Amino acid sequence: IINLQCYKSANMESKIIIHDLKIICIIGERDYERTKKQAIFFDIELFFDFAKTILSDNLKDAVDYDLVVKDVKDAVGKSRFYLIETLASYVVDLIVKKYHVDNVLVRVKKPSAVKSAKFVAAEIVKKTY
């Protein structure tokens, strides 16, 4: 028997984490970036109450991360943003409009931005309540 009270505690938060989702797209302001697609990596955290999901063990009571990934890949793959900040905002808005989440974190990592760094990232956290 699962005790849902422990999952509804104010001291707990639950989230799905999608880490290093690779998407090829047009991103950047330099001339060569406007014509050649490059790899961008996303970290996405979807915060929502797992209580109902845990009780039912049914995908209909969860956030389907496969669908989130598909939606993000489809949208970003067609996008042509100049800035990773704008791209991060676009993905946050996409998720908030379609999925029932309490909060969402999106981090966009651009490995080719600075040669001496592993990547440069833009991160947005949005609370939906």
C-alpha positions, 0 to 999 in steps of 0.5 A: 500500500502506498502512503500518498501523504508522504508524497504530498509533503511540503518538504518534497518536490517531484520532477522528471529530468530530461538530460542532454537532449541533443537537437540539431538546429539553426542557432546563432547570429554569425553568418555561418551559424545562419546557414549550418545547423549545429547541435544544441543540448537541452536539460529539461525538468518538469515539476509536478505532483507525482502522488496521483501517478504513483497511486495509479501507475498509469501514464495518463496520470503523468507527464509523458516525457516521450511526448515532451521530447517529440514536441521539443525536437519538432519545434526546435528543429524547425526554429531559427533563433539568434539567441539561446535565451530566446530559444529557452523561452520558446521551449518553456512556453511550449511546455507550459502551454501543452503540459500540466506542470507546476514548474519547468526548468529549461537549460539550453547548452551551446557547445560551440559558443566559446572555444575555451568552454565546454558550453555556454548555457541559458536557463529559465525556470518558470512557475506556473502557479 
